[in-house]
């Protein structure tokens, strides 16, 4: 099986070399090879985003521009905003859109909640390593060992990594150390309520702030969840307005 895969990979590279002009930059050539090989592989598992993705697409497009997917540099991005504003939902949507451009990927949800004890941190490290390496039975004995194992893995693999709901630098360090060992082309998304956490990482990482839904989006989302239609009956308009004002444009509040 391994030899067959190698053969296919070689054929693809030869085809790409024949197509490549002498004046083409090396990075462009590499990107074309990655794209060609990716097209022969099945799509990776998509995450469930949300039942009603109101206003999601505009956020995803803006974030993709910030990520500058056409460069082969390492990029880290912070997605910030109030609790319940939809940071995780938006991040799942962008994750699904770009996942197939990477050699490995992992979405670590609720990092803050799952970092209460060393055992919890180790479980998250094992999940990260397992997702990247495709080894379900990988064992980590300590947080420090996990950090070292992640370093060895991430420095040679082009990855997409999400650290969701982070509120302390230590939670980032448990997976990325000093954030200087990522392989070229890797992308990292950190969602947090505190944008100063991103600036504290020491580099000029872009920050995308998620704002509350506007009145029209809030009404549509509420109507879909409450009545399974975006056409609200007139008799409910006053009640809907009160609820929307109370929810203050937070999607999580409008769903409940």
N, C-alpha and C positions, 0 to 999 in steps of 0.2 A: 504493500500500500504506500509506504514511504517513497519507494523508487518511482512508482507511478506518478505521485504528486510532484516529485522533483522533475520528472520528465515533462509534465504539463507546464510547470513553472518555467523550465528552460525554453520550451516552444514559445510561450508567451513573450518571454524576454527577447528571443530572436526576432519574432514578428515585430515587436516594438522597435528594435534596433533598425530593422529595415525601413520602418516608417519615419524614423527620427532623422531630421536634417542635421548637417554638420554644425550649423550655427545655433542649434537649440541649446538652451542652458541646461546644466545637469539637473537642477531641481525640477524643471518642467518635464524632463525625460523620466525622472523617478516618479513624479506624480502620474504620468501617463501609464507607467507600468503598474502602479498601485491600483489605478482605476480599472485597468484591463483585468488584473488578477481578481479584484473585488467583484467584478461583474460575473466571474465564474463561480463565486461562492454564494451559498444561500444567505439571505438577510438574517441578521442576528435577531434575537428575541426583542420585540418591542415592548415598552412599558405601557401600562394603561395610564392615560393622562387624566381624563375627566369625561363625564357623561355629556356635558354641554360646554364645549371649549369657547366660550364667549370672550372675544378680545385677545385670544391667545396668539393668533398668527402674527399680529403686528409686533408683539414682544419678541417672538422667535426670530423674525426677520431682522429686527434691530440688534439682537444679541449676536446673530451670525455675522453681521457686519463688524461688530466690535471684535469678534474672534479672528477675523481676517484669515479665513480658511485657505487662502491661496499662498500663505507663507509657510516656510518650513521651520519657523522658530517655535520655541515653547511659549505658550500663552496661558496665563491664569486670569480668571475673571471672577469678580464678586457680584452676586445677585442679592440685592439688599431690599428691605422693606418691612413693614409692620407684620406681626403675626397674623395669619389668615388672609393676607393680601394675594396669595397665589404664587409665591416664589417656587415652591416645590413643583406645582403643576406646570408652570412655564418651563422649568428646568427639565422636566420629563419630556416635554414636547421638543425642546432643542436637542436633547440627548437622542431621541428617536430619529430626528432629522439627519444627524451627522454621524451616528454610530458606525456606519459601514465604512467610514473613511479611516478607521484605525485598526491596528493589529490586535488590540485588546481594549476592553472597556469594563467599567464597574460603577454602579450607582449605589453609594452608601447612604441610606436614608436615616434620618433621626440620629445623627452622630452625637449630638449633645446628650440626648436621652440614653444612648447606649454606651456612654463613656464613664459611667458612674463607678465602675470597679475595674481592676486589671483584667479580670476574667472577661468582662464585657468588651474591653478594648481588644484583647487577644482574639475574641470571636470575630470582631470586625476586621482585624488584620488578616485572619485566615480567610474570611470571605473575599477580601480584596485580592489576595494572592491566588485563591482558587479560581476566581473569575478571570483573572489575567492569564494564568497558566493552564487553566482547564483541568486542574487536579482537585477533585472533590475531597480527597482524603489527606490533604496537606495539614501538617501539625506544627503549631507554634507553641513554644514552652514559656516564653516571657515577652513582655512588651518590647524590651530592647532587642531581643532576637527577632521579633516581628519587624521592627524598624530596619534592621540590617538585611533581612530577607527581602523586604520591599525595595530597599535601595538597589540590591543586586538585580532585581527583576525589572524595575522601572527604568534603569539606566540603559537598557538594551531593547525596550519595547515601546513602540509608539502607541500611547494610550489616550483614552478619553476617561477621565475620572471625575465623579461628582461627590463632593462632601456636603451633604445636605443638613441644614440646621446646625451650624457651628456657632459657639459663643465664646470660645477661648482659643488662644494660639496653640496651647498644648494639644488640643484635639486635632489640629492640623499637623503638628509635629509628629504625632503618633503614626501618621501615614506618609508624610512627605519630608520629614526631617527639616532641613533648612530650605526646602523647595529648590535645590540646586542639582538634583540628580536625575531629572526627567530627560528622557530621550527626545531628540529633535522631532518636531512635529506634534508633540503631545499637547493636549488641552486639559485644563483643570477648571472646574466650576465649583465655587464655594457659595452656598446660600447662607445668609445670616441676617439677623435683625440689626446688627451693629456694623455699619460700614467702616468704622475706625479699625475694626479687626483686619480688614483687607489692607488698609494703608499701613498698619503696623507690621506687615510682612516685609517691608523695607524696599519695595520696588514700586514703580508707578503702574500698578495693575489697574486695568479699567474696571469701573464699577457701574453696574446697571441697576438703577433704582426703580422698583415696581411701584407704580402709583395705584390708588384705589380706582375702581370702575367709575366711569362717568354715569350720569343719571340714566341715559338711554341703555347702556350695557347692563346696569344694575337691574333695571326694570325687566329687561329681556331674560336675564338669568333667573330672577325671582319667579317670573311667570312660567318659565319652563319647568322649574323644580316644583312649584306649587300647583300648577294646572296642566303641565305637559303641553303647553302651547305658548307661542310668543305673542299671541293676540289676546290681550287681557280684556275681559268683559268690563263694561263701564261701571257696573255696580260694585266692582272690587277695586276700582282705581284709587279711591281715597285711602282704603286700608293698605293697598300696596305702597302708596306714597309714604305712609307713616312707617311702614316696615323698612323701606329702602333708606329713609332718612336715619332710622335707628341703626341700621347695619353700616352706615357711613361708607358705602362702596366696597366693603370687604366681602369677597366671594364666599369665604367660609361661613360668614354670618348669614348670607342670603340663602345658602343651601339648607340651613337648619330650620 
